[in-house]
Amino acid sequence: MIIFDTNAVNLLPHDGPRADIIRKLRQSGHHRVAVPWMVLEEMAAHQAKHYPARYHTVVNSLAKLREVLPWELKSTLEPLDMEGLLKHWRGLYGDIFEVIETSGEVARRALAREAMALPPAKRGGDHSEGARDVAIWFSILEFLKENPDEKVCFVTNNTKDFGNGVDSPYPMNEDVEGLQNRLTRLSEFDAVVSAFTKAVSGKDAEAVAAELLRSLPVRSGVARTAVEVLASVSGFVGLGATDTAVRWSGWFASPEVELLAVTNVTGHEIEGDVWYTANARWLLYGLTFDGEEAISGYTACVWETKVLFSARDGDEMPTLLAPKEPQTPDASDPASMEILKRLKTRVAGVTRRAMSEWLQGTSAAENLFSKELLDSLDVAGPLHRSISEALLPQRDIAAIQRHLREQLAQSVDFTGLNRSMSEQLFANIDFGGVRRGLIAAMPKLDIAAMLPYRLHQHRGSDRGGRQ
């Protein structure tokens, strides 16, 4: 168990390389990485401590502005929410570290020791201080006593209060009696990296990363996660079927995915296992819906994410650390357009196979009508695997007919068909219900805790109350 003091991880960027290494250590399965509850509270407090003063500065500025305006100022300021901001940072840091709870008994003993100004507490002028340091110290000792098979590496540069790890002042020497062989010290974060990881760098790491991220399981995981994550009422901009910009709000079902590029690859070997972080750019192509959950057509976008993954065979899906907003593909980039062409061909092939398999199971009358309909389809056009996933297994010909007519009319040549009969057969379908049913059954990538804050902090709640 690696336990950090506040000074070793203070103001830790939750999406930076140090946080990535901590995640690698935790996910490797070889180490546990934690902070005592008191450290978590200090980390959150250090991030939020300037909030009240700056809030009141804005309030005072608005008051001064109102004094000189002959009309009512329409600008408003949300209520001060200190607990909300602390909860935000607790959530981010709580998903980077395991948290060692501080028991009520530990808290009482810490206050009692501070009152006596005994280490790791101390005398400060005419008062005693250091109850938080004592609470951290007692939390570590309590963990060791409750977990007799665990060893602890305590990371702190506060040798003045916690000692050097060799000679402990009274009464800390008595506190640690019998636990000396299970408690070691490191002074800083870099010492942790040197002690527990081995850097893997160069082209070899980049090649391994590219190979892993291009694998079918990873691409499938990215596709499933995109359905869940990329959803916004305000919408995104992508490239439509005619290579023009279109606005979309989410994926109807899992899009096709290809890896465009891998950059900034760093690797660390942890107890024989190699863990990587990398920036990955994906090209996604699939059937999207608009703000009213009606299918808006086929859309392509580029999605850049930072990923954490292991080189172990059969390991868990990568963790998405810092996904960005999807962007419109560069139509002038031949490499991207060639990949997009392959994705479109792949979708068309899936459609053909799904329709063929479905036709084999229909009655003679259904088969005759459906063959007429299939012959009129441009199968390279916008007919997505969502049909095969959601409708074909049910062999609900009426639902498929309604689906095709209303949402995919641009791909159907109705020459030779009775148009009035077609109009009567084709009606609305609840695409939102079908899509939600698909999503509910989908496994997805492990998404790091910062994701809701990063992707949705400017959008608020999306459909169904999902953040």
Secondary structure as GFF3:
##gff-version 3
##sequence-region A 1 467
A	DSSP	beta_strand	2	4	.	.	.	ID=ss1
A	DSSP	alpha_helix	6	9	.	.	.	ID=ss2
A	DSSP	alpha_helix	17	28	.	.	.	ID=ss3
A	DSSP	beta_strand	33	36	.	.	.	ID=ss4
A	DSSP	alpha_helix	37	48	.	.	.	ID=ss5
A	DSSP	alpha_helix	51	68	.	.	.	ID=ss6
A	DSSP	alpha_helix	82	94	.	.	.	ID=ss7
A	DSSP	beta_strand	98	100	.	.	.	ID=ss8
A	DSSP	alpha_helix	104	115	.	.	.	ID=ss9
A	DSSP	beta_strand	122	124	.	.	.	ID=ss10
A	DSSP	beta_strand	127	129	.	.	.	ID=ss11
A	DSSP	alpha_helix	131	146	.	.	.	ID=ss12
A	DSSP	beta_strand	152	155	.	.	.	ID=ss13
A	DSSP	alpha_helix	159	162	.	.	.	ID=ss14
A	DSSP	alpha_helix	172	175	.	.	.	ID=ss15
A	DSSP	three_ten_helix	180	182	.	.	.	ID=ss16
A	DSSP	beta_strand	183	186	.	.	.	ID=ss17
A	DSSP	alpha_helix	189	196	.	.	.	ID=ss18
A	DSSP	beta_strand	198	200	.	.	.	ID=ss19
A	DSSP	alpha_helix	203	213	.	.	.	ID=ss20
A	DSSP	alpha_helix	216	229	.	.	.	ID=ss21
A	DSSP	beta_strand	231	239	.	.	.	ID=ss22
A	DSSP	beta_strand	245	251	.	.	.	ID=ss23
A	DSSP	beta_strand	256	270	.	.	.	ID=ss24
A	DSSP	beta_strand	273	289	.	.	.	ID=ss25
A	DSSP	beta_strand	295	310	.	.	.	ID=ss26
A	DSSP	beta_strand	319	320	.	.	.	ID=ss27
A	DSSP	alpha_helix	334	359	.	.	.	ID=ss28
A	DSSP	alpha_helix	364	375	.	.	.	ID=ss29
A	DSSP	alpha_helix	385	390	.	.	.	ID=ss30
A	DSSP	three_ten_helix	392	394	.	.	.	ID=ss31
A	DSSP	alpha_helix	397	407	.	.	.	ID=ss32
A	DSSP	three_ten_helix	409	411	.	.	.	ID=ss33
A	DSSP	alpha_helix	419	425	.	.	.	ID=ss34
A	DSSP	alpha_helix	431	440	.	.	.	ID=ss35
A	DSSP	beta_strand	446	447	.	.	.	ID=ss36
A	DSSP	alpha_helix	450	456	.	.	.	ID=ss37
A	DSSP	three_ten_helix	463	465	.	.	.	ID=ss38
###
